[in-house]
Structure formats: structure tokens, C-alpha cells
Amino acid sequence: MAVPFLILFTYKNVTADREVIESYRSDDRKISTQLVNELENNEIVIATDLSFSTFKFYFSRLNKNGINFKLIAYPAEIATHPGWKHLSEMLGNKEKYKQESTALTNQLKNDKYKKIYVLYKYENPVNEILREDLDKKFNFVKEEIPLAPREPSWFDSILIYKPLDT
């Protein structure tokens, strides 16, 4: 008779602990929610890798305040396909992405956005091209890294930049 109660007691404790951990776990939805709450008008979000489709999905459901911002993908083609699947091909065209990054960062300077948020995935040489250009042409403000425990995510951190003159 004691064995079923012991099993039930153990199961309830294990699932209760798991629920507490899950409630604090960072995931793409929570991170997107935090970013949406921080966004203001005349700001831009640059998404790398699969963070483009992830953030676009959540933003359309979370933008309760009607924030007027711009979401773009870098490289632009990842708006239509996941970058990591084509990384080997993309690395063969590094010069193309350098030119795209240069054009993008020059346009960002001309448009004078208040802040630039980059949904950044590490260990992707194509993303590093953009980061190098941003580091040269803008003030790096900070990097927000989702707190542990965290779910696997399509982006590792959010890089925040401001124009050089602010």
C-alpha cells in the first residue's frame, strides 16, 4: 500500500520542480516579448539565421502598442530560407555578403535609426561580417544574453547599437 503513495509523492515532487524551472526558462517567445516591450518608434531589428521568421512570428502577435519599426534579415535571402542549411554555399559567396553588409550599414547610417537591435547567432561567419561592419560604424551599447536556464534558441543574444553621434 505504501509503494503507490511513494510513487505518487515522488512523481508530484518531480513534476512540480520541473514546472517551476520551465516557468523561468528563457525561450524565443519570452525574449521576443522583452524586445517588443523595449522597442520604440524609429528603431530597427536585424535578424540573422532563423531568428527572422521566429521574431516576425512573435512580433505580429505581441505588438500591442503598434510600434513603428523596421525588421530586416541579414543576409536578405534568409527571409526565404534558413541560413544554416545553406551556410557552406553562402561561405563560397563571402564577398557578396560583405557588399550586402556594407550597403546595409551605410543605409542604416543615412536613415539615422535611434537604436539597432541585432538578433545574433554566434559561430556563423556570415553573421560575423555584419557584426564587424556594425562595430566599425556604430556605437556598441550592450549585449543582452538570455538568462539560464534557457531553451535552444534561433539566436544567442541581442546586440544593441546606436549611431556614433549619440
Order of alpha helices (4+ residues) and beta strands (2+ residues): alpha-alpha-beta-alpha-beta-alpha-alpha-beta-alpha-beta-beta
